[in-house]
Amino acid sequence: METMQYSLNNPFKESKAPETKTGIYDDALKLGKELIEKPFLGGGEDRIRVQHSKNRMTVWERIKVLTDEEPNITYQNWGPNLDGASIVTGILNIKGRDVAVYGHDFTLRAGSMDATNGSKLARLIQMAGTHGIPLIGMNDSAGAYVPAGVGGLDGYSEAFTALRKISGVVPSVMLMFGFNAGGGAYLPRQGSFMIQCDGTFFGLTGPGVVKSVLGEDISAEDLGGPKVHGQSGVVDLVTGDELGSLRTAIRLLSYLPDNNHSFAPFYPTSDPVDRFIYEEDILFRKTFNSPTGMNTPFDITLYLQQICDHGEFFELQPQRARNIVTAFGRIGGHVVGFLANNSAVSSGQIDIGASRKGTRFVRFCNLYNIPMVFVEDTTGFLPGRDQEHNGIVLEGRKLLDSIIDLRTPRLTLIIRNAFGGAYATFNSYFTGASMVFALPTARIAVMGPAGKEYVYKDEITNVQKEFLANIKKGMSEKEAAATRDAKLFEIGQRYEKELMNPKEALSLGSVSSIILPGYTRNVLSKNLSFLMSKYKPAEMSGPQREFE
């Protein structure tokens, strides 16, 4: 009788095919796939979970916000471990434009820098300058990689040099994420613009070192948070979170050219340039017909909203020196840079902070062929001990020089006050303005209301003498003072009517023409279109002036 054979093996299970020996080519393909996938893995799942627990994205997630298209990642396997050396570099297509992008991978060595990825970053920056494309940097780095020794410092030096050499060649937008110190703070500030979101820090060093060296107990937020850097002007924009920073960068990029020999993107507009702006007329009517009359302050951004295409403009450094407003906008499809006095803050007087803010913006527009519109409403430069001791003459001179050096088409619109040195500085014909316009409310004079003391000096002296004589004659002091004040008021009214208006400037050709409220968008658009049709974008040339 035949013995039955039993087995625990599943008879229905497919038998494995005999293993075939792979060749050199197959091994190479396997290695290639591993190398391609390795940078995308970062520091592994655990490190990615830690990143997410801090409400931070990974570098790859940030890239996906910037573009829906597949990124072209460059130099991906640099580093001793072939893992990308904690920094990702690539070329992205952002709304149809090629943009060079780098981002620190904090899941690998806390995004720190060594000589290897310093060279990697420098190569990307140089590529951006060579091919004339903008640069976006996503900074999330603990600084130099200490175990790399001097190599980490060399890496930063190489990146510093590359970024400085493309300054003025292509614009760059730097985003601050996480906790950045040392070189991680210096490098991004070399860029054109910086954006920092809440819950982040960057500075020369962290609170721990400050406490151990100086004995100061301070939080990261108070040492180098967005509120600190937003008010000092170290960063240009502050957002609520990483997503806000990334989307703000995309919006800012829409106003910037690719390089210093091209125009910023022109977007045809469906907003008619020849429409009458009733809101503009209402704004000025309510402002100047109020009880405080021509001394009534108003927020100049309400006016910018009226003249820009669809009311949209992009303000820079809104947390700092609000007595002057710097913003990009479009008029008739053309990108323009606005430099506008804001009487709602400090009467629009130009102080040290406003001078620095304005100088940087004007110089950027000059480098990148962006036309400018100056909206003037200021009583002058702010005097006083603090201003003089901290260098208002120097900073005001920088603003003046930046305006004189401006080579792009530039228009000036005088809304109300244009007195003294501020008038002479703020893009007058004689500092190179293409056209100068004024509203009928403009008050163009050597001095403000105090000027009557000089123009009508003899009359005012006689009024004071009459006041004393009336008292001697037995008139009560109250009655004599009322008589004196009435005559002084009449002199003041005469001064404003005769001299604080646009008539003299118009007669001298210092003002091209008067524009009635409601028509400024139309006039600015027509003149801007004409000037831009004759302007050829080019890189800066000619002698380099002293100072900034």
GIVENNOR-V249016 format. One record per residue. N is the residue number from 1. NEAR is the number of other ideal C-beta (glycine too) atoms within 8 Angstrom. Layout:
n = (N,N)
near = (NEAR,NEAR)
This chain:
n = (1,2,3,4,5,6,7,8,9,10,11,12,13,14,15,16,17,18,19,20,21,22,23,24,25,26,27,28,29,30,31,32,33,34,35,36,37,38,39,40,41,42,43,44,45,46,47,48,49,50,51,52,53,54,55,56,57,58,59,60,61,62,63,64,65,66,67,68,69,70,71,72,73,74,75,76,77,78,79,80,81,82,83,84,85,86,87,88,89,90,91,92,93,94,95,96,97,98,99,100,101,102,103,104,105,106,107,108,109,110,111,112,113,114,115,116,117,118,119,120,121,122,123,124,125,126,127,128,129,130,131,132,133,134,135,136,137,138,139,140,141,142,143,144,145,146,147,148,149,150,151,152,153,154,155,156,157,158,159,160,161,162,163,164,165,166,167,168,169,170,171,172,173,174,175,176,177,178,179,180,181,182,183,184,185,186,187,188,189,190,191,192,193,194,195,196,197,198,199,200,201,202,203,204,205,206,207,208,209,210,211,212,213,214,215,216,217,218,219,220,221,222,223,224,225,226,227,228,229,230,231,232,233,234,235,236,237,238,239,240,241,242,243,244,245,246,247,248,249,250,251,252,253,254,255,256,257,258,259,260,261,262,263,264,265,266,267,268,269,270,271,272,273,274,275,276,277,278,279,280,281,282,283,284,285,286,287,288,289,290,291,292,293,294,295,296,297,298,299,300,301,302,303,304,305,306,307,308,309,310,311,312,313,314,315,316,317,318,319,320,321,322,323,324,325,326,327,328,329,330,331,332,333,334,335,336,337,338,339,340,341,342,343,344,345,346,347,348,349,350,351,352,353,354,355,356,357,358,359,360,361,362,363,364,365,366,367,368,369,370,371,372,373,374,375,376,377,378,379,380,381,382,383,384,385,386,387,388,389,390,391,392,393,394,395,396,397,398,399,400,401,402,403,404,405,406,407,408,409,410,411,412,413,414,415,416,417,418,419,420,421,422,423,424,425,426,427,428,429,430,431,432,433,434,435,436,437,438,439,440,441,442,443,444,445,446,447,448,449,450,451,452,453,454,455,456,457,458,459,460,461,462,463,464,465,466,467,468,469,470,471,472,473,474,475,476,477,478,479,480,481,482,483,484,485,486,487,488,489,490,491,492,493,494,495,496,497,498,499,500,501,502,503,504,505,506,507,508,509,510,511,512,513,514,515,516,517,518,519,520,521,522,523,524,525,526,527,528,529,530,531,532,533,534,535,536,537,538,539,540,541,542,543,544,545,546,547,548)
near = (2,3,4,4,4,4,4,3,5,4,4,3,6,3,4,5,5,4,5,5,4,6,6,5,6,8,9,8,8,9,8,8,8,8,9,7,8,11,12,6,8,13,10,8,5,7,11,12,8,9,12,10,6,7,7,11,10,13,14,9,8,14,14,8,9,13,9,3,6,3,10,7,8,10,8,10,10,10,12,5,5,7,11,14,13,17,14,14,14,13,11,14,10,10,7,4,10,8,14,15,15,15,13,14,16,16,11,13,7,8,14,14,17,14,10,12,14,16,11,13,16,12,12,15,15,11,10,15,12,6,7,11,13,15,17,16,14,12,15,13,14,10,11,13,11,7,4,12,6,6,11,17,9,10,18,15,9,13,15,12,9,14,13,8,9,14,9,7,10,13,12,16,16,13,16,15,14,12,9,16,13,10,12,16,13,10,13,15,9,10,12,8,12,14,17,15,16,9,5,13,13,14,10,5,7,11,10,6,8,12,11,5,6,5,5,6,5,8,7,10,8,7,13,9,13,11,9,12,14,13,8,7,12,7,12,8,15,12,11,5,10,11,7,10,16,12,9,11,13,11,9,14,14,8,11,12,13,9,12,14,8,9,9,10,8,8,7,5,10,4,7,5,11,5,8,5,13,7,7,14,10,8,13,11,9,8,9,10,6,8,3,5,8,8,5,9,7,10,6,16,12,9,13,15,9,13,12,12,12,6,7,8,12,10,9,11,12,7,7,11,11,9,14,14,13,12,13,12,14,13,15,10,9,11,13,13,15,15,14,14,14,14,13,9,8,7,9,17,12,17,13,10,10,12,14,12,14,14,14,9,12,15,11,12,13,12,9,12,13,13,16,16,15,14,13,15,14,15,9,11,11,10,6,6,5,6,12,10,6,7,8,14,7,7,12,13,9,13,14,10,12,14,13,8,9,13,5,11,10,13,17,14,14,15,11,11,11,14,14,9,8,14,11,9,13,13,15,12,8,6,11,10,12,8,9,13,16,15,15,7,10,14,14,15,11,5,9,11,9,6,12,11,8,7,8,11,8,6,8,12,8,8,12,9,8,11,12,8,8,11,10,6,6,4,9,5,7,6,9,12,9,8,12,12,8,8,10,10,8,8,13,10,8,9,14,12,8,7,10,11,11,13,6,9,11,12,6,6,7,10,14,6,8,10,11,7,13,9,10,15,13,10,11,14,12,9,11,16,10,8,13,11,6,5,10,3,9,8,7,9,4,4,3,3,6,2,6,6)
